[in-house]
Amino acid sequence: MSNPELLERIVCNRKVMVGKPVIKGTRLTVEFILNLLACGSTAGEILDEYEGLTTEDIQACLLFAAQSLSDTTFVPLAESA
């Protein structure tokens, strides 16, 4: 599946989850899926928990986040020792 096709799976609608990016046809935000992955959930566990979700939906969340950050300048959260 191409990047544009994956990104079509992510939508923003101010009437759904206060306009946060969500997986099309769900109320699952990109942020929520990324937090699950960051906390150690596997893609398989997420797919088992949320019926109807696909591997491509999870890939779309990752791609959306990567592209959202691509033009961002970062300031360190804390100085490293």
PyMOL commands that set and color helices and strands:
alter all, ss='L'
color gray80, all
select helices_A, chain A and resi 3-7+17-19+30-38+43-49+55-69
alter helices_A, ss='H'
color red, helices_A
select strands_A, chain A and resi 10-11+22-23
alter strands_A, ss='S'
color yellow, strands_A
deselect
rebuild
show_as cartoon
